Amino acid sequence: MYAKAHILLNKPGWKHHKRMVDQEKRYIKMMKRACAAKASNGTHMKFGIEVPKNFKDALRIDTVNGNKVWEEAIKTKLLPLGDDLTFICGHGPMSTIGDERRSNPFLA
């Protein structure tokens, strides 16, 4: 914590943070738990649009919305980029378009 590292906790304006800094381990654990919950639960929204976490989620969103916007975007924008394109999967380690094309049943 900045205030602790710069010995500010006994100075005016910083004193109310002293209790929180004294419980630093508890605070850090709480923040990590909140970040993990945010990452794993619920939908991800950007500019008011639900963003899919993976291809299966994209198909679910399309079904809910009654269209094929995400499916068409993946097929017309991502897949033509080539089998050598490397990316970080939503379901595991890094992969390539070619690997996903061969192993992901949702892209078959």
NORCOR-V444089 format. One line per field, one symbol per residue. burial: + if it has 16 or more other C-alpha atoms within 10 Angstrom, else -. A space follows every 50 residues. Layout:
burial=???
//
This chain:
burial=--------+-----------+----------------------------- -+--+--+++++-------++-------+-----------------+--+ --------
//
